[in-house]
Amino acid sequence: MKFLWIVLTLSGLWMIGACATTKTASFYVKARNPEELKVHAFERCGTNYKVLAYEDDTVRIECLGKKD
C-alpha cells in the first residue's frame, strides 16, 4: 500500500511539472515604437521571442525558449 501511494504521488508531481513547463509565456507590452518593443521583449525573453499581434500601441509577444 505504501508503494502505491509513492507511485501516485510521484506520478502526480511529474504531471504537474510536465504541464508547467509546456506552457508558453506570452504577454502584452505597451510600445510606441519598435525600439521600445525590442527592449521590453529582450528584458523578458532574451533573444528568443516572437511578435504575435500588433494593436494600436500594444504588442503581444511570446517567449520561444528560456531566457539567455
C-alpha positions in Angstrom: 0.0 0.0 0.0 2.8 2.4 0.8 4.4 1.7 -2.6 1.1 2.6 -4.3 1.0 6.0 -2.5 4.6 6.7 -3.5 3.9 5.9 -7.1 0.7 8.0 -7.2 2.4 11.0 -5.5 5.4 10.9 -7.9 3.3 10.5 -11.0 1.1 13.4 -9.8 4.2 15.6 -9.3 5.6 14.5 -12.7 2.3 15.6 -14.4 2.3 18.9 -12.7 5.9 19.6 -13.7 5.2 18.5 -17.3 2.2 20.8 -17.6 4.0 23.7 -16.1 7.0 23.5 -18.4 5.0 23.2 -21.7 3.0 26.4 -21.2 4.4 29.2 -23.4 4.9 32.6 -21.9 3.0 35.3 -23.8 2.4 38.9 -22.6 1.3 42.3 -23.7 3.7 45.3 -23.9 2.9 49.0 -24.3 5.3 50.1 -27.1 5.1 53.3 -29.1 7.9 52.4 -31.4 9.9 49.3 -32.4 12.8 50.2 -30.1 10.6 50.0 -27.0 9.2 46.7 -28.3 12.7 45.2 -28.6 13.8 46.5 -25.2 10.7 45.0 -23.4 10.9 41.7 -25.3 14.7 41.4 -24.6 14.3 42.1 -20.9 11.6 39.3 -20.5 12.7 36.7 -23.1 16.2 37.4 -24.1 16.7 37.0 -27.9 14.1 34.2 -28.3 10.8 35.9 -28.9 8.0 36.2 -31.5 5.6 39.1 -32.0 2.1 37.6 -32.1 -0.1 40.6 -32.7 0.1 44.4 -33.1 -2.6 46.7 -31.9 -2.6 50.5 -31.6 0.1 50.9 -29.0 0.2 47.4 -27.6 2.1 44.4 -28.8 1.6 40.7 -27.8 4.9 38.8 -27.5 5.6 35.1 -26.9 8.8 33.8 -25.4 10.1 30.9 -27.6 12.6 29.4 -25.1 14.4 30.0 -21.9 15.9 33.4 -21.3 19.6 33.6 -22.4 
